[in-house]
Amino acid sequence: MGATTGMDANAAGRKDSDLPVLLVVVTDIMTVPGKPLMRDERYFRKLADYGILLLQARGVDEPSVRRVTMLGRESVEVNGNNGDISLWVRAFEVGRRRFEFRCYAELSTDDWPCEPAVGTFEISQMPDEVAATDTPHVLHLRDERFGISFDAPDDTWLAIGPRAGGGSAQVVWLWVHDQRQIDIQALDLSWIAQHPTEAMFAELMADRFRHDDTKVVLKKSTLAGQSCHYFEIDRSDGAKQDMFILFRNEINYTLLVTEPARDAAFIAHVKQRLRLR
């Protein structure tokens, strides 16, 4: 998957009734070359967080979450009610694609009323594509869409990206040198009806990082001359990460620096090299 991504959506419903209706959404997801796709607790938490955000944006106050098996794959189901409508989202990933099955039905005690619509659903494997941007290269970032400019400390830092996901709502670039890595992300949140605040997003990210004895301290800092949320992360493998999250104009900007030992002067230098229009 390179810089260009896509989204496919198809809907199905009964001929004799308005409900239930099943909407199937398939999107590209973010992958990093050479990094295996893990199906660990973080993976399921990521799917659950996404489903919760989706249902909350549709007026469901307290969605419930559970693990289910769908089409032979371990999946996450998020369910809740909005007025006289029940909503379900079931999600799993295959390769670099995320499959979402969004079911809308009348209030009932039925368990997944859209089951008949997926009886013949099949998923085939797609060949892995190697984009030119997957090959490490010198990159002086100038992105017009998100208004980002960034220059690595020098040209010995080789970049991968842009890599896009979520129907191009998310774009990530990363630079690597020796044992250090710099990640920059832009995430368009304008598609969410009820936009999360920066504080809500920061708490969500902090919870996602807190696993396997990883220590996370949430602070305040600045990025591109503006106040932002800052994570000081001490990973269980000994690596140190410093992540800055800034919301502006419905865009979440993230800067992540990963090092074997925290270097405050280096982090400050990297921050100065990131500019937003």
N, C-alpha and C positions, 0 to 999 in steps of 0.2 A: 504494500500500500504506500503510495507516495503522497504528494500534496493534494491530489485531487481525490475526493471521496464521494460517496453517494448514499442515498437513502431510498429504499423501496418500501411502499406501503400498499397493502391490499385489504379489502374489507369483505366480510361475508355475513349474511343474515338469513333468517327463515323467510320463506315466501309468504307465509300466512300471518306474519306478525312483525311489528317494528323491532321487537326485542326477543331474544338476545342478538347482539351484534358483536362480531369478532373483528378487530383490526390487527393485522400483522404488520409490524414495522421491522425492517432489517437495515441496520446501519453499520458502517465501518467503525472499528474501534481503534484506539491508540495502541500501537505496538512498537517495541524498540528492537532493532536488528540484533540478533544474537542473544536476546533475553527470552527464556522460555515463558510461556503463558502458564501461570500457576493457578490451580484450582483449590486454593487454600481458604482459610476463614476470611482473609481480606477480600478475596474474590467474591464470596457470597455477601459480605457486608457491603461491598461496592454496588452489587446488583440491588440489594435491599434499599440502600440509601437513594439510589436512582428511582426505584419504584415509589418510595415514600414521597419524594419531591414531586413526582408526576401526579400522584393522587391528591396530595395537598394542594397542588395548583388547580385541581378540579373540585376543590371544596370539601375534601374528606379530611376531617380533623385528626383522627387517630387511627391510621391504617394499621392493620395487623399483618405480621410477617411470619411465614413458615417455609420450610423446605419441602419441595415436592419433586416427583419424578415425572418428566414430560418428554414424550417422544424418545424414551430411553435415556434421558440425560438428567442429571441432578440439577434442579432449577430452584429459583426463588419465586415465591408467590406473595404479592402484596394485595390486600383486600380491604375494602371499606365501603361505607354507604354515603350517598349524597342525596338527601331528600328521599324520593321513592325509587332511586336507582342504585343498584349495587355495581361496584367497579372492581375488576381484578386486573392485575398485571402479572404475567408470568414471564420470566426472562432467563436466558442462558446464552453462553457464547460458544461459537464453534470457529476455531481458527481466529481470523481477524474480523469476524462478523458477530454482532449482537442481534439476537432474535427476541422480539418483544411480542407477546400475545396479549392484547388489551381487550377484555371482555366486558360488555355493558349489558346488564340484565335487570329485570324487575326485582324488587325486594323479595327474597325467598330464602329458604334454608338449603337450597341446592348447592352442591359442591361442584364448582366450576361448570356452570351451565353451558359453556361453549365447547364442551368435549366433542360433540358430533361434528363440529366444523373442522377439526384437525385430524380426523380419522385417517385420511389419505395423505397427510402432509409429510413430505420427504425433504431431507436436507442433503445435498451432495457437497463433496469437498471441492474447494477451489484451489488452483495452483498458486503457490506463493509467488508474488511478483516482486522483483527487485527494482526499485526506482533508483534513478541517478542520485537522488538526495540521500539514499541509504549508504552510499559510499562516503566515508569521512573526507571532508573537503574544507578548504578555507572559506569562511563565510563572514562577511560584514553585513549584519542584518539590517535591512531597510524594508519594513513591511508596511505598505500603504493601507491595507484593510484595517489593521488594528492600530496603526500609528506608532509602531515600535521601531526603535533604532538601538542596536547593540553591537559593540566591538569587543571581541575577546581580548584578554591581556596582550596577546601577540599572535602571530600567525602559526605558531607551533601548536596552538589549540585548534584541533580539527573538529568540524561540526557534522552532525547528522540532522537532516530536516530541511524543509518543514515536513512534519508528519502530522496528518490530520485525522480526526475521528468525529463521531457523532454527527454525520452529515455535514462535516466541515465547520461545525460550531466550535470545535476545539482544535487548536494548532499548537504544536510543541517543537522547539528547537533545542538541541543539546550540544555542548562542547566538552571535549575530553582532553586532558593532558596529564600524563603521569598517573597519579592516583586521585586526581581531582576531577570533578564534573560540575558543569553549570547547566541548569535547565531553565528555559523560559517558556511559559505557557500563556496563551490568551484563550479565554473561554467566553463565548457569546451566550449570555443568559436571557436575551430578549425574548426567547421563545417561551419562557416560563411565565404564566399569567400572573402569579404572585411571586415577585422576585425575592429570593432570600437576601437578607442583609449581609454585609461583610462579616459581622460578628457571628451570625448564624452559620455562615459558610466556614468560618475559621474554627468554630467549635466542632462542626462535622468533620473537618479535616483532622483536627487534633484527636478525636475519638478513633479515626481510622488508623492513625499512626501508633496509638497506644496498644501495643501487642508485643508478645515475646520479650518482655522486660525492657522494651524501648521506653525511654523517658522523654516526655514532651513538656516543655514549659512555654506557655502562651504569653507573649508580651506585646507591647506597642512599639512601633518604630516608624521609619519613613522610607518611602520608595518614590523615586522620580519627583522628589520635592513635596510629597504629600504624605499625610499620616496613613499608616497601614498596620495590619496585624503581622506579628513576627513570631515564628516558632523556633525555639532552640531544641533540637532533637539529638539525643544521644542514643544511637542504635545499639541493640544487643550485640552486634558483631564488632563494636568498637568505633565504627564510622561516625562522624559528626556531620549533621545537616543543619543548615540555617535557611528557613523558608519565609519569604515575605509575600503577603497577599494584599492586593489593592483592588478595590472596586471603583470603576469609573465608567459612566455612561453605559450601564448595563453590561460591562465587560469585566471579567475577573482576570487580573494580571497576576502571575505568580513567578517569582524568582526563587530558585532552589540551588544552593551551593552545597556540594558534598565533598568532604575532605577526610583524610585519616586523623587529622588533629585540627581543632578549630583555630583559625587564624583571623582575628578581628580586623587586622589591617588589610588582609586580602579581601575579606568580605566587603569592607567599606569601598575598596577599589572597584570591585565588580559592580556594586550598586551604582557607583558614579557613572559607569559606562552604559547603563540602561537609561534610555530616554523615551518619554512618551510625548506624542504631539498634542 
